[in-house]
Amino acid sequence: MKNDDHQKDHEANNKVTSASSWQSVVNDFSADKQSFDMPWGKLMMWIFLLSDTFIFSIFLTSYMSVRMSTAIAWPNPSEVFALTIAGHHIPLVLIAIMTFILITSSGTMAMAVNYAYQGNKKKTVYLMLATALLGASFIGMQAFEWTKLIVEEGIRPWGNPMGANQFGAAFFMITGFHGLHVSAGVIYLTVIAKRINQGKYDQKGYHIVEITGLYWHFVDLVWVFIFAFFYLW
């Protein structure tokens, strides 16, 4: 009998505790309390990057499908993306420099975020502008690469004298879409750096620098996949 009473008391206590816990959750939400300690701007950036991940994934998956299914020989990247320097035919040298620039820009962006949270506004602005300059250099090199392929090699989105016609369409679409993201990132970085220098975020805090960094790191990460798919495969 005592064991039955003890069991009943234990069950009653569990019900009370459970009801109290749920009531606490209900009270928190009804009181409009913040459930997760994350600024809205950062959350929205994560959602945007997630949607962009789906788009790039579809592009790259389509590229793999086209390349593996085409019956015509695919151009050799070592030949298509080679440069002749001082009489020497060097494969992928421009692409290697572009990749190095983007990786370096990730480092300067990470340092900018670190100095922003330390409250060092001057170094934050300099590093963000340095990141934007590296991004602009990348775009300039990509423009040079496109010009070479179009003018010298005769590659078009609808044709390719070096092999499968789908190469031009896939290359210009995917690298162009990524280049558009880098261009937007350069503008974004420049605008935010200017606003920081003007003291726009002195009262609000510097979460915006981390949000900007999220976008820039995403752009750099996407380039790693494009580099592997187009230039190494």
C-alpha positions, 0 to 999 in steps of 0.5 A: 500500500505504501509503495502504491501511495509513493508511486501516485505521489511521484506521478502527481509531482511529475505532472505538476512539474511538466505543467509548470514547465509548459506554462513557463514556455507559454508565458515566455512566448506570450510575453514576446521574449527573444527565444534565440540570442541572434540579431534579425539581420544575422538570421535573415542573412543565414536564410538568404545564404541557405536559399543561395546554397540551393541555387548554386547546388542546382547549377553545379549538379546540372553542370555535372549531369551535362558533362557526364552525359555529353557525347562530345569531348569536353575541353581540357581545362589545362589548355582552355585556361592556360596563359602564355607568359614569356613564351611559356604555356602555363596552365591555370596560373590565372585561376590559381592567383584568383583563388589565392586572392579570394582566400586572402580576402577571407582572412582580411574579412575575419580580421575585420570582424575581430577588430570590430568586436574589439571596438577598433573602428579604424582597423575594421574599416581598413580591413573591410576596404582591403577585402573589397579591393581584393574582391575587385581584383578578382572581378578584374581578373575574371573579366580578363579571363572572359575576354580571353575565352571570347576573343581569342578562343572563340567560346560562346554560351551557344558554341565552343570550337574546343569541344562540347557546346555545353561548356560555354553555356555552363561556364559563363552562367555559373562563373557569371552568377558567382561574379555577380555575387562578388561584385555585390559583395564589393559594393556591400563591403564598401558601403558598410565600411563607409557607414562604420567610418561615419559612426553609424554603428557606434550605438547599435554595435558592430553586428553588421560587420559579422553579417557582412563577413558571413556573406563574403565567406559564403562567396569564397566557399562557393568559389572553392567548389567552382574551382574544383568542378571547372578547373580541376575536373 
